[in-house]
Amino acid sequence: MKIYIKYMVSLRCKKLVAQELKKLGVVMPRINQGMVEFQEELSAEQGTRFRERILKLGFEVLDDENSKLLDRISTSISDLIYKHPEMSRQQYPDHLIEKLGFNYSEITYLFSEVHGVNLPQFIIIQQVERIKEMLLYEDLSVKQIALQLHYRNGTQLTRVFKKITDLTPFYFKKMKEKRMEVQKEVSTT
């Protein structure tokens, strides 16, 4: 079960929400920016008390319709990045409008209220996650990855990657190699 929460956009916000859940005796939820994912359903009383408590903290629980829309947005972006590499980022807004049936400003407004980043930033963050996977698990150069993900060149991809991770793709790849060396050493002892 997931609950999306408006304005829960920082570590401090997540900590406040976690404290309220602990007071209610909720077992080990996963808390991300703008979302709490529960291992089991909340009782009606827990749900009501939780909503009341976080409202007092200045947060707001999204209704089911908007929660489902957020799930659809995230799933659609993931699908675009992983299943439609032929599509450029500039085509994403039109695709989302068509697929979701909402105008782009409505989608981005809701998304940023809940997640604390705008939709284009989220798309870039998700693409960087894809780049990490490609660096770790595929034998591709930065230039090849840049071409596949519609960056002008390896330099542009490197700039974006570094802005998000504070690492260069080259350094990230080196970390992978070091990790593999350590694993090899451990397995031989």
C-alpha positions as CSV (number, residue, x, y, z in Angstrom):
1,M,0.0,0.0,0.0
2,K,1.3,3.4,-0.9
3,I,0.3,6.8,0.3
4,Y,1.5,10.0,-1.5
5,I,2.0,13.0,0.7
6,K,2.2,16.6,-0.6
7,Y,5.0,18.9,0.7
8,M,7.1,16.0,2.2
9,V,10.2,17.0,0.3
10,S,13.2,16.9,2.7
11,L,14.9,14.5,5.1
12,R,13.4,16.4,8.0
13,C,9.9,15.9,6.5
14,K,10.5,12.2,6.1
15,K,11.8,12.0,9.7
16,L,8.6,13.7,11.0
17,V,6.4,11.4,9.1
18,A,8.4,8.4,10.3
19,Q,8.0,9.5,13.9
20,E,4.2,9.8,13.5
21,L,4.1,6.3,12.0
22,K,6.1,4.9,14.9
23,K,3.7,6.5,17.4
24,L,0.9,4.6,15.5
25,G,2.8,1.3,15.8
26,V,3.2,0.9,12.0
27,V,5.8,-1.7,11.1
28,M,8.8,-0.7,8.9
29,P,7.3,1.5,6.2
30,R,9.5,2.6,3.3
31,I,9.6,6.4,3.2
32,N,10.7,8.2,0.1
33,Q,10.2,11.9,-0.8
34,G,6.5,12.4,-1.1
35,M,5.5,8.7,-0.5
36,V,5.2,6.1,2.2
37,E,5.0,2.5,1.2
38,F,3.6,0.1,3.8
39,Q,4.3,-3.6,4.1
40,E,0.7,-4.2,5.2
41,E,-2.5,-2.3,5.0
42,L,-3.2,0.4,7.7
43,S,-6.3,-0.2,9.8
44,A,-9.1,2.4,9.2
45,E,-8.3,3.9,12.6
46,Q,-4.5,4.1,11.8
47,G,-5.2,5.7,8.5
48,T,-7.5,8.3,9.9
49,R,-5.1,9.1,12.8
50,F,-2.1,9.3,10.5
51,R,-3.9,11.7,8.1
52,E,-4.9,13.9,11.1
53,R,-1.4,13.9,12.5
54,I,0.4,14.8,9.3
55,L,-2.1,17.5,8.5
56,K,-1.1,19.2,11.7
57,L,2.5,19.0,10.6
58,G,1.6,20.8,7.4
59,F,1.4,17.8,5.0
60,E,-1.5,16.6,3.0
61,V,-2.4,13.1,1.9
62,L,-3.3,12.8,-1.8
63,D,-6.6,11.2,-2.7
64,D,-6.6,7.9,-4.6
65,E,-7.1,9.4,-8.0
66,N,-4.0,11.6,-7.8
67,S,-2.0,8.8,-6.2
68,K,-2.9,6.6,-9.1
69,L,-1.9,9.4,-11.5
70,L,1.5,9.7,-9.8
71,D,2.1,6.0,-10.1
72,R,1.2,6.2,-13.8
73,I,3.5,9.1,-14.3
74,S,6.5,7.3,-12.7
75,T,5.7,4.1,-14.6
76,S,5.3,5.9,-17.9
77,I,8.7,7.7,-17.5
78,S,10.4,4.4,-16.5
79,D,8.9,2.8,-19.6
80,L,10.1,5.6,-21.8
81,I,13.6,5.3,-20.5
82,Y,13.9,1.5,-20.5
83,K,11.5,0.4,-23.2
84,H,11.6,3.2,-25.8
85,P,15.2,4.3,-26.1
86,E,14.4,5.5,-29.6
87,M,12.4,8.4,-28.1
88,S,14.2,11.6,-27.2
89,R,13.5,13.5,-23.9
90,Q,12.0,16.3,-26.0
91,Q,9.2,13.8,-27.1
92,Y,8.4,12.8,-23.5
93,P,5.9,15.6,-22.7
94,D,3.7,14.8,-25.8
95,H,3.9,11.1,-25.0
96,L,2.8,11.7,-21.3
97,I,0.0,14.0,-22.4
98,E,-1.3,11.4,-24.8
99,K,-0.9,8.4,-22.5
100,L,-2.2,10.0,-19.3
101,G,-4.9,12.3,-20.7
102,F,-3.8,15.4,-18.7
103,N,-2.1,18.5,-19.8
104,Y,1.6,18.7,-19.1
105,S,1.3,21.6,-16.6
106,E,-1.2,19.6,-14.4
107,I,1.1,16.6,-14.4
108,T,4.2,18.6,-13.5
109,Y,2.4,20.7,-10.9
110,L,1.1,17.6,-9.0
111,F,4.5,15.8,-9.4
112,S,6.6,18.7,-8.0
113,E,4.2,19.2,-5.1
114,V,4.7,15.6,-4.0
115,H,8.2,14.8,-4.9
116,G,9.9,18.2,-4.5
117,V,11.5,18.1,-7.9
118,N,9.9,19.1,-11.2
119,L,9.1,16.4,-13.8
120,P,12.1,17.3,-16.2
121,Q,14.5,17.0,-13.2
122,F,12.9,13.6,-12.2
123,I,13.3,12.4,-15.8
124,I,17.0,13.4,-15.8
125,I,17.5,11.6,-12.4
126,Q,15.9,8.5,-13.8
127,Q,18.1,8.7,-16.9
128,V,21.2,8.9,-14.7
129,E,20.0,5.8,-12.9
130,R,19.8,4.1,-16.4
131,I,23.3,5.4,-17.3
132,K,24.6,3.9,-14.1
133,E,23.2,0.5,-15.0
134,M,24.6,0.8,-18.5
135,L,28.0,1.7,-17.1
136,L,27.9,-1.2,-14.6
137,Y,26.3,-4.0,-16.7
138,E,26.9,-3.2,-20.4
139,D,30.2,-2.9,-22.1
140,L,29.5,0.5,-23.6
141,S,31.6,3.7,-23.8
142,V,30.2,7.0,-22.6
143,K,29.9,8.1,-26.2
144,Q,27.8,5.0,-27.1
145,I,25.6,5.5,-24.1
146,A,25.2,9.2,-25.0
147,L,24.1,8.3,-28.5
148,Q,21.6,5.7,-27.2
149,L,20.0,8.1,-24.7
150,H,19.9,11.1,-27.1
151,Y,22.6,13.3,-25.6
152,R,24.5,15.5,-28.1
153,N,27.8,13.8,-27.1
154,G,29.7,12.2,-24.2
155,T,30.6,15.6,-22.8
156,Q,26.9,16.6,-22.3
157,L,26.2,13.2,-20.7
158,T,29.2,13.6,-18.4
159,R,28.0,17.1,-17.4
160,V,24.5,15.8,-16.5
161,F,25.8,12.7,-14.7
162,K,28.3,14.8,-12.6
163,K,25.6,17.3,-11.7
164,I,23.3,14.6,-10.4
165,T,25.9,12.2,-8.8
166,D,29.0,14.4,-8.2
167,L,30.9,11.7,-10.0
168,T,32.1,11.4,-13.5
169,P,31.0,8.3,-15.5
170,F,34.7,7.4,-15.8
171,Y,35.1,7.5,-11.9
172,F,31.8,5.5,-11.5
173,K,33.1,2.8,-13.9
174,K,36.4,2.7,-11.9
175,M,34.4,2.2,-8.7
176,K,32.8,-0.9,-10.4
177,E,36.2,-2.2,-11.3
178,K,37.5,-1.7,-7.7
179,R,34.4,-3.5,-6.3
180,M,35.0,-6.4,-8.6
181,E,38.7,-6.7,-7.6
182,V,37.6,-6.8,-3.9
183,Q,35.0,-9.4,-4.6
184,K,37.7,-11.5,-6.4
185,E,40.1,-11.2,-3.5
186,V,37.4,-12.2,-1.0
187,S,36.3,-15.2,-3.1
188,T,39.9,-16.5,-3.3
189,T,40.5,-16.4,0.4
